[in-house]
Amino acid sequence: MRNPAASFRPDPGSVPDAPGCYQFKDAHGRVIYVGKAKSLRSRLGSYFQAWSGIAPRTRAMLEAARDVEWIVVDSEVEALHLEYTLIQRHRPRYNVRYRDDKSYPYLVLSTSQEVPRARVQRGAVAKGDRRFGPYAHAYAIRETLDLLLRVFPVRTCSQGVYDRARRSGSPCLLHHIDRCAAPCTGEVSPEEHRELVDGLASFLDGETKPVLDHLETEMREAANELNYEVAARRRDQLEAARRALEKQQVVTGRAEDLDAIAIHEDELEASVQAFFVRRGRLVGRKGWSVDKVEDLTTAELLTSFLLQLYAERDDDVPPTILVPVEPDDAEALATLLADQRRHTRAGQRGRPIRKVRFQVPQRGDKLAFLRTVEENAREAFQRTRLQRASDFDSRTRALKELQEALDLDEAPLRIEGYDISHLGGTEVVGSMVVFEDGLPRKSDYRRFKLSVDTNDDFAAMREVLRRRFSRLAEERAAPVIEDDGSPRRFAYPPNLVVIDGGVGQLNAALEGVADLPTDDVAFVGLAKRFEELWRPGQSRPVVLPRGSEALFLLQRLRDEAHRFAITYQRSRRAKALTASALDDVPGVGPTRRQALLERFGSVAAVRHATVDELAEVPGVSRTIAAAVKEHLGERSRRRTSDGAPDHAEGHG
């Protein structure tokens, strides 16, 4: 067979013999694969060789590609960094994607705030906050945190609880049981509380000996002075600190920082485990799984993984990384991570910056530890393989069934679903959700505030589809509008559009796009009652078999579109209700209204605030505060006299 990429092969002389990154794009200009190369000319030439010499997974990418572009950089280090950036930006379907085995919890100190708090959190944290972990289980963090709060009684309450205690001047129960120093009521100053937070962070970082020595010294001094109450308190704190320390497994005999990475793989899938050791103790672990949609060696897979791992953990790059094999482009990768390490908090504390070193242990404790990590990777691989085999197969079957049932030219890899939501014809909104390869792509979701203000779903659907495909036509005409030169998300057309509703809603959608280019897009309406699929111009619906993967996929798409639409509609309704409560107050415009809501959080809280508290809000005088108090009090009395309950009105 002839190599299909030959149709867009660039002139070899036009490709520079220099390091850089290249991007393969499909017929719609969407980036489907990103790669890096020490020599772009040599690497790109390998894609245009005889078809028999190309790996099967690379063939699938080349069959979908219609163009290739490249970016020249000055060094291999820059190529590594650019490749990662491009993959994160475009999420190409033929590059490997690492998925967390689950959402791991962290212990987070919100050091970006004036009065930080400690909390258990999953996912990304705010810039400037400190995080520790990840931990395998949330209860393990909470047990450790409960012990350490006896030594470092830092704030753990939410912002609302903190503000309420500050207004009332009365600390909560945690202060009375010695689990919080109560910065909310001035029992300690913000500076003194920050010292407690720094002490907790240092302890979690592994600097435990100074804390234990200090507590033991204070305990003995208090006992010698016959101050037995203080001595008993220090004894309990010392015991709590030691118990928290016991929960961290000792890995190495020295107080060193390192990460251990292990991979278990076959030709199609891989499982990666990372264990994090600080000051010689295991402080966290995390697992990922990946479909090997591109042909990578273990060394190349390891490089790809390390780039992603330390982009996520850019505040915690250790000097030593234990690996099963030396990663591909090890020297460039070490240089990149060392440069990143210069910006970590360790460097900011004045510690000498050591170059990042990849170590393949051959004997001793580190080899035994890495084998433990490898065993965890092997067990995780077996678990995820059983689970994901059914998931991947079911998505493939669903797309194939849809292609056959709707007589499409190809499987609908991108499906868009649309729904309308309103409340009695008011606050009419529309939603667009996107599934790619059978999975939600939430970054491409869109919501629409519609101009229609009546109970007319057909008019609303016409407007939504017209706006979406008008934007598609505009961006196809001028696709390069992002700073990086890539087309915006709306420039990607769907293979299949699913309208929530029957023939009427489908016809309304088609009327909305009647004069727009949609030749390569299939439209169907999904009727709720019998789960029928209505196609344009067909008098009979397509009925998918009950229990089929295709029907299950469409139901999930429809439900997601409905959820997204109604969530947006409710948020707009809440904002309207919240705003209306303050609309008629003399002297309160949008700026003062927003300031009041930001300060108190809800209209109910504004209603219960005193005139003095209201006057503390910037821009609100005592005269205006009194007017707000009188207006909300009168409004509450009217509601009560009318027999309506006085519900709290939330800030949208």
C-alpha positions in Angstrom: 0.0 0.0 0.0 1.2 3.5 -0.8 1.9 5.8 2.2 -1.0 8.2 2.4 1.2 10.8 3.9 3.1 11.2 0.6 0.3 13.6 -0.5 1.6 16.3 1.8 5.2 15.3 2.2 7.4 18.5 2.4 10.4 18.9 0.3 13.3 17.4 2.3 15.4 20.4 1.6 12.8 22.7 3.2 13.0 20.8 6.6 15.8 22.1 8.7 18.5 19.8 10.2 18.0 21.3 13.7 16.2 20.5 16.9 12.5 21.3 17.2 8.9 20.1 17.4 6.5 19.0 14.7 2.7 18.8 14.5 0.6 16.6 12.3 -2.9 18.1 11.6 -6.1 16.6 10.2 -8.4 18.0 7.5 -9.9 20.5 9.9 -6.6 21.9 11.1 -6.8 20.1 14.4 -3.4 19.0 15.9 -3.5 15.2 16.2 0.1 14.4 17.0 3.0 16.4 18.5 6.6 15.1 18.5 10.1 16.4 19.1 13.4 15.7 17.4 17.1 16.4 17.6 17.0 16.7 13.8 13.6 17.6 12.3 14.8 16.6 8.8 15.8 13.1 9.9 12.8 12.5 12.1 10.1 13.7 9.7 11.7 11.7 6.9 10.9 8.5 8.8 7.2 9.2 8.5 7.3 9.1 4.7 9.1 5.8 4.2 7.6 2.7 2.7 4.3 1.9 4.3 5.4 -1.6 5.3 8.1 -0.2 7.5 5.8 2.0 9.6 4.3 0.8 13.0 0.6 0.1 13.0 -0.2 2.9 15.5 1.8 5.4 13.5 -0.1 4.3 10.4 -3.4 5.2 12.0 -2.1 8.7 12.7 -0.8 9.2 9.2 -4.1 8.0 7.7 -5.9 10.8 9.6 -3.3 13.5 8.9 -3.4 16.0 6.1 -0.6 18.3 6.9 2.6 18.7 9.0 4.2 21.8 10.4 7.4 22.3 12.5 8.9 24.8 14.9 12.7 25.2 15.2 14.3 25.8 18.6 17.8 26.4 19.8 18.4 23.3 21.9 17.1 19.9 22.9 16.0 21.3 26.3 13.8 23.8 24.6 12.4 21.1 22.3 11.4 19.0 25.4 9.7 22.0 27.0 7.9 23.0 23.8 6.7 19.4 23.1 5.1 19.2 26.6 3.5 22.7 26.2 2.0 21.8 22.8 0.7 18.5 24.0 -1.0 20.1 27.0 -2.5 22.9 24.7 -3.8 20.7 21.9 -4.4 17.3 23.7 -3.6 15.4 20.4 -5.5 12.1 20.2 -2.4 10.2 19.0 -0.1 11.3 21.8 -0.1 9.3 25.1 -2.2 10.7 27.8 -1.6 9.9 31.5 -4.7 9.4 33.6 -4.7 9.4 37.4 -5.9 6.1 38.7 -8.0 8.2 41.0 -8.2 11.6 42.4 -5.6 11.7 45.1 -6.0 13.9 48.2 -3.4 16.4 49.4 -2.9 18.2 52.7 -2.9 21.9 51.7 -1.8 25.0 53.6 -3.4 28.0 52.0 -0.2 30.2 52.5 -1.4 32.5 49.7 -3.9 33.9 52.2 -3.2 36.4 55.0 -4.5 33.9 57.6 -3.8 30.4 56.1 -5.8 27.4 56.8 -5.1 23.6 56.6 -7.4 21.4 54.7 -7.7 18.2 52.8 -8.1 18.9 49.1 -8.1 17.0 45.7 -7.1 18.5 42.4 -5.2 21.7 41.7 -4.3 24.2 44.4 -4.1 28.0 44.3 -0.8 29.6 43.3 1.3 30.2 46.4 -0.3 27.5 48.5 1.7 24.6 50.0 0.6 21.0 49.4 1.9 17.8 50.9 1.2 14.3 49.6 -0.5 12.9 47.6 -1.9 10.4 50.1 -3.6 7.1 49.3 -6.6 7.9 51.5 -8.2 11.0 52.8 -8.6 9.5 56.2 -4.9 9.0 56.5 -4.4 12.8 56.1 -7.1 13.6 58.5 -5.7 11.4 61.2 -2.2 12.9 60.8 -3.7 16.5 60.7 -5.7 15.8 63.9 -2.5 14.8 65.7 -0.5 17.7 64.4 -3.2 20.3 65.3 -2.4 19.5 68.9 1.1 20.7 68.3 0.4 23.4 65.7 -3.2 24.6 66.3 -3.6 26.3 62.9 -6.9 27.4 61.5 -8.9 24.7 59.6 -12.3 26.4 59.2 -13.9 27.6 56.0 -13.9 31.3 55.1 -17.5 31.7 56.0 -17.0 30.2 59.5 -13.9 32.4 60.0 -15.7 35.6 59.0 -18.7 34.7 61.2 -16.5 34.2 64.2 -14.6 37.4 63.5 -17.9 39.4 63.4 -19.2 37.8 66.6 -16.0 37.9 68.5 -16.5 34.4 69.7 -14.2 31.5 68.6 -15.6 28.2 67.7 -15.3 24.8 69.5 -11.9 24.0 68.0 -10.3 26.7 70.0 -11.8 25.5 73.2 -10.5 22.0 72.7 -7.0 23.3 71.8 -7.2 22.5 68.1 -7.1 26.1 66.9 -5.3 29.2 68.1 -8.3 31.4 67.1 -6.7 34.1 64.9 -10.3 35.0 64.0 -10.9 36.7 67.4 -7.3 38.0 67.9 -6.3 35.3 70.4 -3.1 35.2 68.3 -2.0 37.8 65.8 -1.7 36.9 62.0 2.1 36.9 62.4 2.0 34.5 65.3 -0.5 32.2 63.4 1.8 32.3 60.4 4.7 31.0 62.6 2.4 28.1 63.6 1.7 27.4 59.9 5.4 27.6 59.0 6.2 25.1 61.9 3.5 22.7 60.6 5.0 23.0 57.0 8.5 22.3 58.3 7.3 19.2 60.2 5.5 17.9 57.2 8.6 18.6 55.1 10.5 16.2 57.4 12.2 18.7 59.7 10.9 16.9 62.7 13.8 16.8 65.1 13.8 20.5 66.1 10.1 20.3 66.9 10.5 17.1 69.1 13.5 18.6 70.9 11.8 21.9 71.5 8.7 20.2 73.0 10.7 17.9 75.2 12.8 20.8 76.5 9.7 22.8 77.3 8.1 19.8 79.0 11.2 19.3 81.3 11.5 23.0 82.1 7.8 23.2 83.0 8.1 20.1 85.2 11.2 21.5 86.9 9.3 24.7 87.6 6.4 22.6 89.1 4.2 23.9 86.3 2.6 20.5 85.8 -0.4 21.7 83.7 2.0 23.1 81.0 4.2 20.1 81.3 1.3 17.7 80.8 0.2 19.8 77.7 3.7 19.6 76.2 3.8 15.9 77.0 0.6 15.3 75.1 1.8 17.4 72.2 5.1 15.5 72.1 3.2 12.2 72.0 1.0 13.4 69.2 4.0 14.5 67.2 5.7 11.2 67.6 2.5 9.3 66.6 2.2 11.4 63.5 5.8 10.7 62.7 5.2 6.9 63.0 2.6 7.1 60.2 5.4 8.0 57.8 7.3 4.9 56.7 11.1 5.1 56.8 12.7 4.4 53.4 16.3 5.4 53.7 18.7 5.7 56.5 19.7 9.2 55.5 17.5 12.3 55.6 17.4 12.6 51.8 14.8 13.7 49.2 14.0 11.5 46.3 11.2 10.2 44.0 11.0 6.6 42.8 9.3 5.9 39.4 8.4 2.5 38.1 6.6 1.4 34.9 4.8 -1.9 34.1 3.7 -2.2 30.5 2.8 -4.2 27.5 2.5 -3.2 23.8 -0.8 -1.3 24.3 -0.9 -0.1 27.9 1.2 1.0 30.8 0.9 1.6 34.5 3.1 4.1 36.2 3.7 4.5 40.0 5.5 7.3 41.7 6.5 7.2 45.4 7.7 10.5 47.1 10.3 10.4 49.8 11.3 13.4 51.8 13.9 13.4 54.6 14.1 9.7 54.2 10.4 9.1 54.9 7.6 8.1 52.5 5.3 11.1 52.3 3.1 10.2 49.4 2.4 8.1 46.3 0.4 8.3 43.1 -0.5 6.1 40.1 -1.3 6.7 36.5 -2.4 4.6 33.5 -1.9 5.2 29.8 -2.9 3.9 26.4 0.2 3.6 24.2 -1.4 5.2 21.1 2.1 6.0 19.9 5.1 3.6 19.5 7.3 4.5 22.5 10.2 2.7 24.1 10.3 2.5 27.9 12.9 5.3 28.0 10.8 7.5 25.8 7.7 6.8 27.8 9.6 7.6 31.0 10.7 11.0 29.6 7.1 11.8 28.6 5.9 10.9 32.1 8.6 12.8 34.0 7.7 16.0 32.0 4.1 15.8 33.0 4.8 14.7 36.6 7.1 17.7 37.4 4.9 20.1 35.5 2.2 19.2 38.0 4.7 19.2 41.0 6.7 22.2 39.9 7.1 23.2 43.5 8.6 19.9 44.6 11.4 18.6 42.3 13.8 16.4 44.3 17.6 16.2 43.5 17.4 12.4 43.0 14.9 10.4 40.9 15.1 6.6 41.0 14.1 5.1 37.6 14.1 1.5 36.1 16.1 2.7 33.0 17.7 6.0 32.1 15.1 8.2 30.4 15.4 9.3 26.8 17.2 12.6 26.4 18.3 12.3 30.0 20.8 15.1 29.9 18.4 17.6 28.4 15.6 16.5 30.8 17.9 16.8 33.8 18.9 20.3 32.8 15.2 21.3 32.3 14.2 19.9 35.8 17.3 21.5 37.4 16.2 24.8 36.0 12.7 24.2 37.4 14.2 23.2 40.7 15.9 26.6 41.0 12.5 28.2 41.5 11.3 25.8 44.2 10.9 26.8 47.8 14.0 24.9 48.8 16.1 27.2 46.7 14.3 30.2 48.0 15.3 29.2 51.6 18.9 29.6 50.6 19.8 25.9 50.2 22.4 25.0 47.6 20.8 23.9 44.3 21.9 20.5 43.2 21.5 19.2 39.7 18.7 16.6 39.2 20.2 13.2 38.9 18.5 10.0 37.4 19.7 6.9 39.3 19.2 3.3 38.2 19.9 1.5 41.5 21.9 -1.7 41.2 21.9 -2.9 44.9 21.1 -1.9 48.4 18.0 -0.3 50.0 17.2 1.9 47.0 17.0 -1.2 44.7 14.7 -2.9 47.2 12.6 0.2 47.4 12.4 0.6 43.6 11.3 -3.1 43.4 8.5 -2.3 45.8 7.4 0.5 43.6 7.6 -1.8 40.5 5.4 -4.4 42.3 2.8 -1.7 43.0 2.9 -0.7 39.3 2.4 -4.4 38.3 -0.6 -4.8 40.6 -2.1 -1.5 39.4 -1.6 -2.6 35.8 -3.6 -5.8 36.3 -6.4 -3.9 38.0 -6.7 -1.1 35.4 -6.3 -3.5 32.5 -9.4 -5.5 33.5 -11.4 -2.3 34.1 -10.2 -0.3 31.1 -10.4 -3.2 28.6 -14.2 -3.2 29.0 -14.3 0.7 28.9 -12.2 1.1 25.8 -14.0 -1.8 24.0 -17.4 -0.4 24.9 -16.6 3.1 23.5 -15.2 1.6 20.3 -18.4 -0.5 19.9 -20.6 2.5 20.6 -19.0 4.6 17.9 -19.1 1.7 15.5 -22.8 1.0 16.2 -23.7 4.7 15.7 -21.8 4.8 12.4 -23.7 1.7 11.1 -27.1 2.7 12.5 -27.0 6.3 11.1 -25.2 5.2 7.9 -22.2 7.6 8.5 -19.1 7.6 6.4 -16.9 7.3 9.5 -17.2 6.7 13.2 -18.4 10.0 14.9 -15.3 10.7 16.9 -16.6 14.2 17.9 -20.2 14.4 19.0 -22.0 17.6 20.1 -25.2 17.5 22.2 -27.6 20.5 22.6 -30.3 21.2 25.1 -32.5 24.2 26.2 -33.5 25.2 29.7 -35.7 27.9 31.1 -38.2 28.7 33.9 -41.6 29.5 32.5 -40.1 31.2 29.4 -37.7 33.4 31.5 -33.9 33.1 31.8 -33.7 31.0 28.6 -30.3 29.3 28.1 -28.8 26.7 25.9 -26.0 24.2 26.3 -23.5 22.5 24.1 -21.5 19.5 25.4 -18.8 17.6 23.5 -17.8 14.0 23.5 -14.6 12.9 21.8 -13.7 9.3 21.4 -16.8 8.5 23.6 -15.6 10.6 26.5 -16.7 14.1 27.7 -14.3 16.9 26.6 -15.4 19.6 29.1 -12.9 22.2 27.9 -15.0 22.4 24.7 -18.4 22.8 26.5 -20.3 26.0 25.7 -23.3 27.7 27.2 -25.6 30.3 25.5 -27.7 33.2 27.0 -30.5 33.5 24.5 -32.3 36.5 23.2 -35.7 34.8 23.2 -37.7 35.3 26.3 -40.7 33.1 25.7 -41.6 29.4 26.2 -40.5 28.5 22.7 -38.0 25.7 22.6 -37.9 25.7 18.8 -36.9 29.3 18.5 -34.3 28.8 21.2 -32.8 25.8 19.5 -32.7 27.7 16.2 -30.7 30.5 17.8 -28.3 28.1 19.5 -27.4 26.2 16.4 -27.2 29.3 14.3 -24.8 30.9 16.7 -22.6 27.8 17.0 -22.3 27.1 13.2 -22.0 30.8 12.3 -18.9 30.9 14.6 -17.7 27.8 12.9 -18.0 29.4 9.5 -16.2 32.5 10.7 -13.3 30.7 12.2 -13.0 28.4 9.2 -12.6 31.5 7.0 -9.9 32.9 9.4 -8.7 30.0 11.5 -5.4 31.3 12.9 -6.5 33.6 15.7 -4.8 32.2 18.8 -1.4 33.5 20.0 0.1 30.1 19.2 -1.4 30.1 15.7 -3.8 27.3 16.4 -7.6 27.4 15.6 -10.0 28.0 18.4 -12.1 25.2 19.7 -15.2 26.4 17.8 -13.2 25.9 14.6 -13.5 22.1 15.0 -16.6 20.8 13.4 -18.5 17.8 14.9 -19.1 14.6 13.1 -22.5 14.2 14.7 -24.9 16.7 16.3 -27.5 15.3 18.7 -30.5 17.5 19.5 -32.4 16.8 22.7 -35.9 16.3 21.3 -37.9 14.9 18.5 -38.8 16.0 15.0 -39.8 19.5 15.9 -36.6 20.3 17.7 -34.5 18.7 15.0 -36.3 20.7 12.2 -35.8 23.9 14.2 -32.1 23.2 14.5 -31.8 22.6 10.8 -33.7 25.8 10.1 -31.0 27.6 12.1 -28.2 26.3 10.0 -30.0 26.2 6.6 -27.7 28.8 4.9 -24.5 27.7 6.7 -22.0 25.0 5.5 -22.8 21.8 7.3 -22.3 19.2 4.5 -19.9 17.1 6.6 -22.0 17.1 9.7 -24.8 14.6 10.5 -27.8 15.8 12.6 -30.2 13.6 14.7 -32.9 14.3 17.3 -33.0 12.1 20.3 -36.7 11.8 21.5 -37.0 11.2 25.2 -40.1 9.0 25.4 -39.0 6.0 23.3 -35.3 6.9 22.9 -35.8 7.2 19.1 -33.3 8.8 16.7 -34.9 11.1 14.1 -32.9 11.9 11.0 -33.6 14.7 8.6 -36.0 13.8 5.8 -36.8 10.3 7.2 -40.4 9.4 8.1 -39.3 6.6 10.5 -36.9 6.9 13.4 -33.9 4.7 14.0 -34.4 2.6 17.2 -31.2 1.4 18.8 -31.4 -1.9 20.7 -32.0 -1.6 24.4 -28.7 -2.2 26.3 -26.6 -1.3 23.2 -23.4 0.7 23.8 -24.5 3.3 21.2 -27.8 4.0 23.1 -25.9 4.2 26.4 -23.4 6.7 24.9 -26.2 8.9 23.5 -28.1 8.8 26.8 -25.0 10.0 28.7 -24.5 12.8 26.1 -28.2 13.9 26.4 -28.1 13.8 30.3 -24.8 15.7 30.3 -26.3 18.4 28.0 -29.4 18.6 30.3 -27.2 18.9 33.4 -25.0 21.6 31.9 -28.0 23.6 30.7 -30.0 23.4 33.9 -26.9 24.3 36.0 -26.4 27.4 34.0 -30.1 28.3 34.1 -30.2 27.9 37.9 -27.1 30.1 38.3 -28.6 32.9 36.3 -31.9 32.6 38.2 -30.0 32.8 41.5 -28.1 35.9 40.4 -31.3 37.5 39.3 -33.0 36.8 42.6 -30.0 37.9 44.6 -29.6 41.2 42.6 -33.4 42.0 42.8 -33.4 42.0 46.6 -31.1 45.1 46.6 -32.3 46.7 43.4 -34.7 49.2 45.0 -32.4 50.4 47.8 -31.7 54.1 47.2 -28.0 54.8 46.6 -27.1 51.1 46.0 -25.9 50.6 42.5 -24.1 47.6 40.9 -20.8 48.4 42.6 -22.1 48.7 46.2 -24.4 45.7 45.7 -21.4 43.6 44.6 -19.3 44.9 47.5 -22.1 43.9 50.0 -22.5 40.5 48.6 -18.8 39.8 48.5 -18.4 40.9 52.1 -21.4 39.0 53.5 -21.9 36.2 51.0 -25.7 36.4 50.7 -28.7 38.7 51.0 -29.7 36.8 54.1 -26.4 37.6 55.7 -26.8 41.3 54.7 -30.3 41.3 56.2 -29.0 40.0 59.6 -26.0 42.4 59.7 -26.1 45.5 61.9 -25.9 49.0 60.5 -22.3 49.3 61.9 -21.3 46.1 60.2 -22.8 47.3 56.9 -21.0 50.6 57.2 -17.7 48.8 57.4 -18.1 47.8 53.7 -16.0 50.2 51.5 -18.2 52.7 49.7 -21.2 52.2 52.1 -21.9 55.1 54.4 -24.0 54.9 57.6 -26.9 56.5 55.7 -26.8 53.9 53.0 -26.3 51.2 55.5 -29.5 52.3 57.4 -31.4 52.4 54.1 -30.3 48.8 53.2 -31.3 47.6 56.7 -34.7 49.3 56.5 -35.4 48.1 52.9 -34.5 44.4 53.6 -36.4 44.5 56.9 -39.5 45.9 55.2 -39.1 43.3 52.4 -38.9 40.5 54.9 -42.0 41.7 56.8 -44.0 41.9 53.5 -43.0 38.3 52.6 -44.0 37.1 56.0 -47.3 38.9 56.0 -48.0 37.4 52.5 -47.5 34.0 54.0 -44.3 33.3 52.0 -41.3 31.8 53.9 -38.3 34.1 54.3 -35.8 31.9 52.4 -32.1 32.7 52.4 -31.1 34.2 49.0 -27.7 32.9 47.9 -25.1 34.9 46.1 -24.8 33.5 42.6 
